[in-house]
Amino acid sequence: MPPLRPSRPLRQGDRLLLPRPSLGRPFPEWETVLARLEGVGLYPELFGEEEPGAGPYLATDPVRGRDFTRALSAGVPGVLSYRAGSGAIRLLETWTPPPFPDPDHIPLFCGFSDATYLHAALWRHSHLVTFWGPTARELVSAETFLLWWSMVSGDVREGDCLPLGECRSIRQGEASGRLLGGNLESLAHLSGTSFMPDLSGAILLIEDVDEPLYAVDRALRTLALAGSLRDLKGVVMGPFLRLAPRDDDPVREAEDLVLSVVGEIPVLYSSLPGHGRPMSTWPLGVEVSMECPPAGSGHPPRIRLLESPFTRS
């Protein structure tokens, strides 16, 4: 099945729906984020039915799942997850792939962290190109907002390089493949399910936060034991933040764990696609090339888009 791409980038005058598939409680920076979105001409709308007694979530799992599907099928150009946190995996129990009856109205979806489950489901069951990037809450950062808007408004095009921030080659080499992945722990939770993406021939993006190194090791080896890492073309490591070192950690750096399970393929580090600020926005499901030159070569690592994430500009 060929990838299903969002119909077009966002532009002034567009509606932007903000469903709450993960945590649903309001965050204090909302007015700042609202002003930023309206400042580029968007019309953001909080979306979804609220039910009392749903704990930290806006509604029960079936209702949140239904509303997420409704948002993607509403014919609007963009859908942005409101918050990350937890709860998205619960939507997969009653997952129904969103219908996309009109190829001229395929929306872009953006989110990160807990949204890994949604990216995976949309890729595995709909082959939808999505965007790994901030939820609404992270757009309080001006630089994160600029990186997000540059991508979703179509300024970053086929042939352009993705922003990497601080970057370096962990293992040198060159590769090309489809960019897939997300939060490492979340991906490991999907092993053995019908929602785990096929990573054969992929460039795998992984990042994590608040996990000790033994948990990072466990997640990587879960993926390896499932065969998911066997045919990778390359790995992009985003930040692994707040690792909480312990005396019994198997190693001292997350990159050593990655190198131990992925074989002789290029591995690149970028500071942007993760839980830190600023945060980049990258398309998932598109073909990219990666270059990891030797240290001291005078050439920085690069990830280049080999195709547009949109059907039309």
Protein Blocks (a to p, Z undefined) as FASTA:
>chain_A
ZZdddfbdcdehiacddddfbcfbdcfklmmmmmmmmmnopacddeddddehiljafbdf
klmmmmmmmmmmnopabdcdfbghihjlmmmmmgccdddfblklcccdddehjlmmmmmm
mmmmnopacdddddfklmmpmklmmmmmmmmnopacghiacdebjaddfbgcdddddded
djfklmmmmgoiakbccfehiacddddehiafklmmmmmmmmmmnopmmmccbdcdddde
hklpafklfblbfklmmmmmnopadddddfklccbdcdddddehiacddddddehklpac
ddddfbdfbfbZZ
